[in-house]
Amino acid sequence: MTTTEFQVTGMTCGHCELSIREEVQEVSGVESVEVSHRTGKLVVTSDQPVDDAAVIAAVQEAGYQGVRSQ
C-alpha cells in the first residue's frame, strides 16, 4: 500500500470533507481517503503510487485547493 498526503485549503466543515472524499475516491487506483477540515490534511491510500495531478484536480473539482505535502 502507498500513502500520499496532501494539504487542502478552504475546508471549514464536515460537508467540505465529504465533497472532497467523494471526488478523490473517483481517482483511478485510490483505495481509501481520509480528510480533515481541522488539520487541512488529505491522506490517500492506494495499491500503487497515485497520480498527484489527478488527486489535486479532484480536490479542485470539489471547490478547494490542494498541494502534495513534502
Secondary structure by P-SEA (a helix, b strand, c coil): cbbbbbbbcccccaaaaaaaaaaaaacccccbbbbbccccbbbbbccccccaaaaaaaaaaacccccccc
